[in-house]
Amino acid sequence: MKTFLTIAVCAGLLASGAPAPVFAGPGVIDRACRQSNRQAATPQLCSCIQRVANNSLSRSERRKVAKFFSDPHQAQEVRQSDRHTDEALWKRYKAFGEQARSSCG
């Protein structure tokens, strides 16, 4: 009976066109935050920051921004860069930071 219900629920989701749930583990921002050895870097805060990053930054941007936790100088280099792509990243990073600050505390 249990197998039948599982199949029925899955079939119902597929028939309705609803996306299947995605179970994601900690992302690159979450891991970098937790490994930063900062006292304020609690698992709850790092997870919240990751959720904001998922909604604010592309996958490649999240990988680049995660490096800022261990090497803040990289953030400074992006901020001061003359490259158009770095300027665009910096604007999105600032917006992400503001969103994380208001959402995560």
C-alpha positions, 0 to 999 in steps of 0.5 A: 500500500505504501509503494502504491501511495508513493507512486500515486503521489509521484504520478500526480506531480508529474501529471500536474506539471509541478516540478519535483522537489529539489533537495539541496545541500549546503552551497558554496557560500554556506560552506565558505561562511562556515569555514571563515572562522568568524564568531558570528558565522552560525549555521543559521546565518550562513544558511540564510546568506546562502538562500539569499545568494541563490536568489541574487547571484548566478552559480558562477557568481556565487563561486567567485563571491565565496572566495571573498570569505577567505580572501577579502582582497579579492573583493577589493580587486573586483570593486576596483577593477575597470572590467565591465564584468567585474563592475556588474558583479560588484553591483549585484554583490552589493545588492546581495549584501544589502538583501542578506543584511535585511533578511538574515540580520 
